[in-house]
Amino acid sequence: MRPVKASTAAAVALAAGLLQTASFAPTDAWWAQLAALALLFGLVDRATPRVAALCGALFGWSWMASGLWWLHISMHQFGGIPWLVAALAVALLATVLSGYFALALGLAARWFAPGRWRLLALAPAWLLAELARATWFSGFPWIASGYAHTVGPLAGWAPWVGIYGITGLAALVAAGLVLLKERAWALAAPALLLPLAGLLLPQDFTASSGRVAVSLVQPSIPQDQKFDPARFATNLDALARLIESAKGQVVITPESVVPLPLDELDSATLARLSRPERPALLGAFLGNADDGWVNSVVALGSNYHYGKRHLLPFGEMIPPGFAWFVHAMGIPMEDQARGDHQHPWDVAGQRLRPLICYEDLFGEDFVQSAVGPDAATVFVNVSNLAWFGTAMIQDQHLQFSQMRALEFQRPFVRSTNTGATAVVDHLGRITARLPALERGVLEASVDGRTGSTPYARWLSALGLWPLWALGLLTLMGLKRAAS
């Protein structure tokens, strides 16, 4: 078999990376993710180690750059960074993230000769690359491969193996497609049966804990007005009106909907926001200048609050050496403190577990809230995505909540500033959603759930280590078999 030319491999890898991005929400084209990875693996199977690493780098760069382009909006439109510098920053981030895939595929090509053993080795290598991206340097697993499978036959694996297990299974299916082309029927068949198995696996692990009526507030405040002191009074008045119109048993507002420390809110406004007959979670900042400000949600009328734990680099925490870049964007409260109080909020006969913004990407961080007698019955995500516009970002983030709902079989309710304010049931289905940029309140009845999935149980006990071990041991076993 003739090695693939570097120029041809580069062009196909770039195109396949774009196809990978197209597989995520809002298209939900799960099959495109398998096709994209099969294209990449087909290239790597015939490539030298150097070309294999190049393919991984270009595929990853194309995927990350096209899937994260909206970061440019926050830096240029709201941060005041020149558009070219902002574009270069996105390109640099894509380059760094693509390094995981370049390293994984390059090493797999070095350790395995072209043929069936290399193709099989690409699946655990891909899994390890995605695990590294999700956990190293605080982790940034945005649009990880498995998220394309919140729908489709592989979704049935979610309550058993979670997002990264699905990522590995999808890579194995992609390798199976290439093996099928190579007529290695005996090796291809088990891999290609994995989607069928996903359709047949038991799925009933939780039971209803009753229903709760929630009011999800979407104030739709433009980002350039959100932290403008001249707009505070107007924006807070509009927020109070939305809360006063709410009909649910519990009212939930977005992240930092009060864009200043809660102690600085005047008593009259606080009285309007606090309705004794209707508990509310209010997004605000707690803390002080000395100990640090904490991005929080506060249960008005009670002593419950939750502070964000997993902070966003460059937006909420400053990585060493990058203070100049963050300060240049003028992000309010850009160096925050980590919060506390991770237990659920007991209210209206349910236990609500808040998550702030992209914390819902890290199921391993809050899995303890999905097991045991005091486990949450409903997960709540509050976000402000107005920094990034509306194209792609909102649908991508909503898809992450869908995956968490599938993994833990818990409903997710989402209150956001500009979208996607939505309700996701315990089977990952979107049952209600407000249009983007529409000011209003989404009224919904949500079925809380008790019980734990197999994934929640083993993840709470062992973390992601079983998947790390599976990836490494599989590579070692394949290397021995190929020798």
Sequence and secondary structure as in RCSB ss.txt:
>XXXX:A:sequence
MRPVKASTAAAVALAAGLLQTASFAPTDAWWAQLAALALLFGLVDRATPRVAALCGALFGWSWMASGLWWLHISM
HQFGGIPWLVAALAVALLATVLSGYFALALGLAARWFAPGRWRLLALAPAWLLAELARATWFSGFPWIASGYAHT
VGPLAGWAPWVGIYGITGLAALVAAGLVLLKERAWALAAPALLLPLAGLLLPQDFTASSGRVAVSLVQPSIPQDQ
KFDPARFATNLDALARLIESAKGQVVITPESVVPLPLDELDSATLARLSRPERPALLGAFLGNADDGWVNSVVAL
GSNYHYGKRHLLPFGEMIPPGFAWFVHAMGIPMEDQARGDHQHPWDVAGQRLRPLICYEDLFGEDFVQSAVGPDA
ATVFVNVSNLAWFGTAMIQDQHLQFSQMRALEFQRPFVRSTNTGATAVVDHLGRITARLPALERGVLEASVDGRT
GSTPYARWLSALGLWPLWALGLLTLMGLKRAAS
>XXXX:A:secstr
     HHHHHHHHHHHHHHHHHTSTTT  HHHHHHHHHHHHHHHHTS HHHHHHHHHHHHHHHHHHHSTTHHHII
IIIT   HHHHHHHHHHHHHHHHHHHHHHHHHHHHHS TTHHHHHHHHHHHHHHHHHHHHGGG   TT GGGGGS
SSGGGGGHHHHHHHHHHHHHHHHHHHHHHHHTT HHHHHHHHTHHHHHHHS     EEEEEEEEEEEE    HHH
HT GGGHHHHHHHHHHHHHH  SSEEE  TTSS SBGGGS HHHHHHH BTTB EEEEEEEEETTTEEEEEEEEE
TSS EEE  S  BTTTB  TT HHHHHHHT TT S       S EEETTEEEEEEEGGGGG HHHHGGGGSSTT 
 SEEEEEE  GGG STTHHHHHHHHHHHHHHHHT  EEEEESSS  EEE TTS EEEE  TT  EEEEEEEEEEE
S  HHHHHHHHHTTHHHHHHHHHHHHHHHHHH 
